[in-house]
């Protein structure tokens, strides 16, 4: 019996705890303590570094010039309708991040139990990172793990699809995205007695929403652009008063940075035109979300080699190309060669109220062993990977290029 199989029952227990104790970004206090306690249980000789309140780093120094980072995300997301949601915060494990944590712990357990670090051609850094989900924005701090001590990164993520057979995915890029916020201003008046004295901000916002709907007809590569305008904030107006202020926002998800910039400029032009048409005005603000993930094909080719040698995982998806979902792993991929390996074992809608784990043996036992072997393969074949390393300054310049600082 392998150490992965032996560790399975313990991981099941931990996964259950994490599932029922979901926390939002930078607030993963119970999650972080549970991970730290589990690492100490594996070995008291493992040194744990803390960062950004809840983040944890574990470094295995193999006296090599290069380091592979293995990323596991600690946070959940806001999904109060999920059956395992926290009733106070609305947080729920509707994205499967808790099994990224169990995967990383299974790798650490194998390294320690069977003394396997010397098989790797690199150092290994396990990074338990807070706040991957772009939620709870007002609470967030200006922080980004730059990854100065790593040269390559490997991450994993649940696939939100049902599969008849055990399935993994490689070579799938993720979109980048921005948020644009719009405030429309009018003039309040009595809706029945003097409507002619007012300027309806709600009408301006509705006209703007219509303008964006018509804009979809003119999109270049429409399958690689997403935007979804919604009203935000609280409506405090009375129903007999012409509303003088409405807030709304939209994401814009993209692969082509220059085209996204053009669209954001056009959205501002539309907001201005709709405001002028009805006698109001507006202001806008741009917030940078995540950069695009360009999943490293050389690293993924090595992962495919491991898949072809294994007899426990049936299916490999390698030709999807991209999805319009996004993640902060895209920022990491801008800095260094990075991959994200997808894994099935779930059903329901990812980020939805019905998302759940249905194949724990695959997700908690078989898949972690596959990831261990994949990282091992990558570490011993660095000569087959075209490498790059961008600086933090280049990273900040790229964010500023998109219109705002994160």
C-alpha positions as CSV (number, residue, x, y, z in Angstrom):
1,X,0.0,0.0,0.0
2,X,1.4,3.4,-1.0
3,X,1.7,6.3,1.4
4,X,-1.1,8.0,-0.6
5,X,-3.4,5.2,0.1
6,X,-2.4,5.0,3.8
7,X,-2.9,8.8,4.2
8,X,-6.4,8.7,2.5
9,X,-8.5,8.3,5.6
10,X,-6.7,11.2,7.4
11,X,-7.1,13.4,4.3
12,X,-10.8,12.5,4.3
13,X,-11.2,13.7,7.8
14,X,-9.3,16.9,7.1
15,X,-11.3,17.5,3.9
16,X,-14.5,17.1,5.8
17,X,-13.3,19.7,8.3
18,X,-12.3,22.2,5.6
19,X,-15.6,21.7,3.7
20,X,-17.6,22.5,6.8
21,X,-15.4,25.5,7.8
22,X,-15.2,27.6,4.7
23,X,-13.6,31.1,5.0
24,X,-13.2,34.1,2.6
25,X,-9.9,35.5,1.5
26,X,-7.4,36.7,4.1
27,X,-9.8,35.4,6.7
28,X,-8.8,31.7,6.5
29,X,-7.8,31.5,10.1
30,X,-9.3,28.1,10.9
31,X,-8.1,26.7,7.6
32,X,-4.6,28.0,8.1
33,X,-4.4,26.6,11.6
34,X,-5.7,23.2,10.4
35,X,-3.1,23.1,7.6
36,X,-0.3,24.0,10.1
37,X,-1.4,21.3,12.5
38,X,-1.5,18.7,9.8
39,X,2.0,19.6,8.6
40,X,3.3,19.3,12.2
41,X,1.6,15.9,12.4
42,X,3.4,14.7,9.3
43,X,6.7,15.9,10.8
44,X,7.7,18.3,13.6
45,X,11.0,19.0,11.6
46,X,9.2,20.9,8.9
47,X,9.7,24.6,9.2
48,X,6.6,26.7,8.4
49,X,6.9,30.4,7.3
50,X,3.9,32.7,7.7
51,X,2.9,35.5,5.4
52,X,0.0,37.8,4.8
53,X,-1.7,36.7,8.1
54,X,-3.1,33.3,6.9
55,X,-0.6,32.2,4.2
56,X,1.9,29.4,4.8
57,X,5.1,28.5,3.0
58,X,7.1,25.2,3.4
59,X,10.4,25.0,1.7
60,X,12.3,21.7,0.9
61,X,15.9,22.7,0.1
62,X,17.4,20.1,-2.2
63,X,20.5,22.3,-2.7
64,X,19.5,22.9,-6.3
65,X,19.7,26.2,-8.3
66,X,16.0,26.0,-9.3
67,X,12.8,25.8,-7.3
68,X,9.3,24.5,-8.3
69,X,6.4,26.1,-6.4
70,X,3.3,24.0,-5.7
71,X,0.4,26.3,-5.0
72,X,-2.7,25.5,-2.9
73,X,-5.5,28.0,-2.3
74,X,-6.9,28.3,1.2
75,X,-10.0,30.4,0.5
76,X,-13.6,29.6,-0.4
77,X,-16.1,31.9,-2.0
78,X,-19.4,33.6,-1.2
79,X,-22.2,31.2,-2.0
80,X,-24.8,31.3,0.8
81,X,-27.1,28.9,-1.0
82,X,-24.7,26.0,-0.7
83,X,-25.7,23.4,1.8
84,X,-22.3,23.6,3.5
85,X,-22.2,27.4,3.6
86,X,-21.2,29.2,6.7
87,X,-24.5,30.7,7.9
88,X,-22.8,33.9,9.2
89,X,-20.5,34.8,6.3
90,X,-22.1,33.0,3.4
91,X,-18.7,31.4,2.5
92,X,-18.8,28.0,0.9
93,X,-16.4,25.5,-0.7
94,X,-18.1,25.7,-4.0
95,X,-14.8,25.8,-6.0
96,X,-13.0,22.9,-4.5
97,X,-10.0,24.7,-3.1
98,X,-9.9,22.6,0.0
99,X,-8.8,19.6,-2.2
100,X,-5.9,21.7,-3.5
101,X,-4.9,21.8,0.2
102,X,-5.2,18.1,0.7
103,X,-3.3,17.4,-2.5
104,X,-0.4,19.6,-1.3
105,X,-0.4,17.9,2.1
106,X,-0.4,14.4,0.4
107,X,2.8,15.4,-1.5
108,X,4.5,16.7,1.7
109,X,3.5,13.4,3.4
110,X,5.1,11.3,0.6
111,X,8.3,13.4,0.7
112,X,8.7,12.9,4.4
113,X,7.4,9.4,4.9
114,X,9.5,7.9,2.2
115,X,12.4,10.4,2.1
116,X,12.0,11.1,-1.6
117,X,13.3,14.7,-1.8
118,X,16.7,13.5,-3.3
119,X,14.8,12.1,-6.4
120,X,13.9,15.7,-7.5
121,X,16.1,17.9,-9.6
122,X,14.9,21.1,-7.9
123,X,14.0,22.5,-4.6
124,X,10.3,22.3,-3.7
125,X,8.2,25.2,-2.2
126,X,4.7,24.5,-1.0
127,X,2.7,27.8,-1.0
128,X,-0.7,27.7,0.8
129,X,-2.0,31.0,-0.4
130,X,-4.9,33.2,0.8
131,X,-7.5,34.9,-1.2
132,X,-7.5,33.5,-4.7
133,X,-11.2,34.2,-5.3
134,X,-11.8,37.9,-6.4
135,X,-14.5,38.5,-3.8
136,X,-15.0,40.6,-0.6
137,X,-13.2,43.4,-2.5
138,X,-13.6,46.2,0.1
139,X,-11.8,44.1,2.7
140,X,-8.8,43.1,0.6
141,X,-5.3,44.4,1.1
142,X,-2.9,45.4,-1.6
143,X,-0.8,42.2,-1.6
144,X,0.5,39.9,-4.3
145,X,2.7,36.9,-3.7
146,X,5.5,37.7,-6.2
147,X,7.1,34.3,-5.9
148,X,10.6,35.6,-5.8
149,X,11.9,32.3,-4.5
150,X,10.4,30.1,-7.2
151,X,11.3,29.5,-10.9
152,X,8.3,27.3,-12.0
153,X,4.8,26.9,-10.6
154,X,2.4,24.0,-10.5
155,X,-1.2,24.4,-9.5
156,X,-4.3,22.3,-9.6
157,X,-8.0,23.1,-9.8
158,X,-11.3,21.3,-9.9
159,X,-13.1,21.0,-13.2
160,X,-16.8,22.0,-12.9
161,X,-18.1,19.2,-15.2
162,X,-19.5,15.7,-14.7
163,X,-17.3,12.9,-16.1
164,X,-18.1,9.3,-16.5
165,X,-14.5,8.3,-16.0
166,X,-11.6,9.7,-14.0
167,X,-10.4,12.8,-15.9
168,X,-7.6,15.4,-15.8
169,X,-7.0,18.4,-18.0
170,X,-3.9,20.2,-19.3
171,X,-3.2,23.0,-21.7
172,X,-6.2,25.1,-20.7
173,X,-5.5,28.9,-20.6
174,X,-7.6,31.2,-18.4
175,X,-8.8,34.7,-19.3
176,X,-7.7,37.9,-17.7
177,X,-10.3,40.3,-16.4
178,X,-10.9,43.9,-15.2
179,X,-13.8,45.5,-13.4
180,X,-15.3,48.8,-14.5
181,X,-17.5,50.7,-12.1
182,X,-20.0,53.4,-13.2
183,X,-21.9,55.9,-11.2
184,X,-24.7,57.7,-13.0
185,X,-26.0,61.0,-11.6
186,X,-29.3,62.7,-12.3
187,X,-31.6,65.1,-10.3
188,X,-34.1,64.0,-7.8
189,X,-37.7,65.3,-8.0
190,X,-41.2,64.3,-7.0
191,X,-42.1,61.5,-9.5
192,X,-45.8,62.4,-9.6
193,X,-45.9,66.2,-8.9
194,X,-42.9,67.3,-10.9
195,X,-41.3,64.6,-13.0
196,X,-40.2,67.2,-15.5
197,X,-37.9,68.7,-12.9
198,X,-35.9,65.5,-12.4
199,X,-33.2,63.5,-14.3
200,X,-33.6,59.8,-13.8
201,X,-30.3,58.1,-13.1
202,X,-32.0,54.7,-13.3
203,X,-33.0,55.5,-16.9
204,X,-29.4,56.5,-17.7
205,X,-28.2,53.2,-16.3
206,X,-30.8,51.3,-18.3
207,X,-29.9,53.0,-21.5
208,X,-26.2,52.2,-20.8
209,X,-27.1,48.5,-20.2
210,X,-28.9,48.5,-23.6
211,X,-25.9,50.2,-25.3
212,X,-23.6,47.4,-24.0
213,X,-26.1,44.8,-25.2
214,X,-25.9,46.3,-28.7
215,X,-22.2,46.4,-28.5
216,X,-22.0,42.6,-28.3
217,X,-23.0,42.6,-32.0
218,X,-19.8,44.4,-32.9
219,X,-17.3,42.3,-31.0
220,X,-14.1,40.9,-32.5
221,X,-13.7,37.2,-31.4
222,X,-16.8,37.2,-29.3
223,X,-16.0,33.8,-27.8
224,X,-12.9,35.4,-26.1
225,X,-14.7,38.4,-24.6
226,X,-17.1,38.5,-21.7
227,X,-18.8,41.4,-20.0
228,X,-21.8,41.3,-17.7
229,X,-23.1,44.6,-16.4
230,X,-25.1,44.5,-13.1
231,X,-26.6,47.0,-10.7
232,X,-24.6,47.3,-7.4
233,X,-25.1,48.9,-4.1
234,X,-28.3,49.7,-2.2
235,X,-31.3,51.6,-3.6
236,X,-32.3,54.1,-1.0
237,X,-34.7,56.1,-3.1
238,X,-38.4,56.2,-2.5
239,X,-40.7,54.9,-5.3
240,X,-42.2,58.4,-5.6
241,X,-38.9,60.1,-6.1
242,X,-37.0,60.3,-9.4
243,X,-33.6,58.6,-8.5
244,X,-30.6,60.8,-8.7
245,X,-27.8,58.2,-8.3
246,X,-27.4,54.6,-9.5
247,X,-24.2,52.5,-9.3
248,X,-23.4,49.6,-11.6
249,X,-20.4,47.6,-12.7
250,X,-19.2,45.1,-15.2
251,X,-16.4,42.7,-15.6
252,X,-14.5,42.4,-18.9
253,X,-12.8,39.1,-19.5
254,X,-10.3,38.9,-22.2
255,X,-7.2,37.3,-23.8
256,X,-6.2,40.3,-26.0
257,X,-5.0,43.0,-23.7
258,X,-5.1,45.8,-26.4
259,X,-8.6,44.9,-27.5
260,X,-9.8,44.9,-23.9
261,X,-8.4,48.4,-23.5
262,X,-10.3,49.5,-26.6
263,X,-13.5,48.1,-25.2
264,X,-13.1,49.8,-21.8
265,X,-12.6,53.1,-23.6
266,X,-15.8,52.4,-25.6
267,X,-17.7,51.6,-22.5
268,X,-16.7,55.0,-21.1
269,X,-17.9,56.6,-24.3
270,X,-21.2,54.8,-24.1
271,X,-21.6,55.9,-20.5
272,X,-20.9,59.5,-21.4
273,X,-23.3,59.4,-24.4
274,X,-26.2,57.8,-22.3
275,X,-25.7,60.4,-19.6
276,X,-25.7,63.3,-22.0
277,X,-28.8,62.0,-23.8
278,X,-30.9,62.2,-20.7
279,X,-29.3,65.2,-19.1
280,X,-27.2,63.6,-16.4
281,X,-23.5,62.8,-15.9
282,X,-21.3,59.9,-14.7
283,X,-18.0,58.9,-13.3
284,X,-16.1,55.6,-13.8
285,X,-13.3,53.7,-12.2
286,X,-11.3,50.7,-13.4
287,X,-10.0,47.9,-11.1
288,X,-7.5,45.3,-12.5
289,X,-8.5,41.8,-11.7
290,X,-6.2,38.9,-12.9
291,X,-3.9,38.6,-15.8
292,X,-4.3,35.8,-18.4
293,X,-3.0,32.3,-17.6
294,X,-0.8,31.1,-20.4
295,X,-0.3,27.5,-19.3
296,X,3.2,26.4,-20.2
297,X,3.0,23.8,-23.0
298,X,6.5,22.3,-22.3
299,X,5.7,21.6,-18.7
300,X,2.3,20.1,-19.7
301,X,4.0,17.8,-22.2
302,X,5.9,16.3,-19.3
303,X,2.7,15.9,-17.4
304,X,1.2,14.1,-20.4
305,X,4.2,11.7,-20.3
306,X,3.2,10.8,-16.7
307,X,-0.4,10.4,-17.7
308,X,0.5,7.9,-20.5
309,X,2.5,5.8,-18.0
310,X,-0.3,5.7,-15.4
311,X,-3.1,3.1,-15.3
312,X,-5.4,4.8,-12.7
313,X,-6.7,7.9,-14.6
314,X,-8.7,7.1,-17.7
315,X,-9.1,10.4,-19.6
316,X,-7.0,13.4,-20.6
317,X,-8.4,16.6,-22.0
318,X,-5.7,18.5,-23.7
319,X,-7.4,20.3,-26.6
320,X,-9.9,22.7,-25.0
321,X,-7.4,25.5,-25.4
322,X,-9.0,28.1,-23.1
323,X,-11.8,28.9,-20.8
324,X,-13.2,32.4,-19.9
325,X,-12.8,31.6,-16.2
326,X,-10.0,33.5,-14.5
327,X,-7.7,33.1,-11.5
328,X,-4.7,34.7,-9.9
329,X,-2.5,31.9,-11.2
330,X,-2.6,34.0,-14.3
331,X,-0.5,36.6,-12.6
332,X,2.0,33.9,-11.6
333,X,2.2,32.7,-15.2
334,X,3.2,36.2,-16.3
335,X,6.2,36.0,-13.9
336,X,7.4,32.5,-14.7
337,X,6.5,29.2,-16.4
338,X,3.3,27.9,-14.8
339,X,0.7,25.2,-15.3
340,X,-2.7,24.5,-13.8
341,X,-3.8,20.9,-14.0
342,X,-7.6,20.3,-13.8
343,X,-9.2,17.3,-12.2
344,X,-12.7,15.8,-12.2
345,X,-14.4,14.0,-9.4
346,X,-17.2,16.5,-8.9
347,X,-20.7,17.2,-9.9
348,X,-23.0,20.2,-9.8
349,X,-22.1,23.6,-11.0
350,X,-18.8,25.0,-10.0
351,X,-19.4,28.2,-7.9
352,X,-23.0,27.0,-7.6
353,X,-25.0,25.9,-4.6
354,X,-24.9,22.2,-5.7
355,X,-21.2,21.8,-6.3
356,X,-19.9,18.7,-4.5
357,X,-17.2,16.0,-4.4
358,X,-18.4,12.6,-5.6
359,X,-15.2,10.7,-6.1
360,X,-13.1,11.2,-3.0
361,X,-10.8,8.2,-3.8
362,X,-9.7,9.9,-7.0
363,X,-9.4,13.4,-5.6
364,X,-7.7,12.5,-2.3
365,X,-5.6,9.5,-3.3
366,X,-5.1,8.9,-7.0
367,X,-4.8,12.4,-8.2
368,X,-2.3,13.6,-5.5
369,X,0.0,10.7,-6.4
370,X,-0.3,11.7,-10.1
371,X,0.7,15.3,-9.2
372,X,3.7,14.0,-7.2
373,X,4.9,12.1,-10.2
374,X,4.3,15.0,-12.5
375,X,6.3,17.5,-10.4
376,X,9.0,14.8,-10.2
377,X,9.0,14.5,-14.0
378,X,9.2,18.3,-14.5
379,X,12.0,18.7,-11.9
380,X,14.2,16.3,-13.8
381,X,13.5,17.6,-17.3
382,X,14.1,21.4,-16.9
383,X,16.2,21.3,-20.1
384,X,13.0,20.6,-22.0
385,X,11.2,23.8,-20.7
386,X,11.6,27.2,-22.4
387,X,12.0,29.4,-19.3
388,X,11.5,33.1,-18.6
389,X,11.5,35.2,-15.5
390,X,9.9,38.6,-15.4
391,X,10.6,41.1,-12.6
392,X,8.2,42.6,-10.1
393,X,8.6,45.9,-11.9
394,X,7.5,44.4,-15.2
395,X,4.6,42.9,-13.4
396,X,3.5,46.2,-12.0
397,X,3.9,47.9,-15.4
398,X,1.6,45.2,-16.9
399,X,-1.0,45.9,-14.3
400,X,-0.8,49.7,-14.9
401,X,-1.1,49.0,-18.6
402,X,-4.6,47.6,-17.9
403,X,-5.6,50.8,-16.3
404,X,-5.2,50.6,-12.5
405,X,-3.1,49.2,-9.8
406,X,-4.2,46.0,-8.0
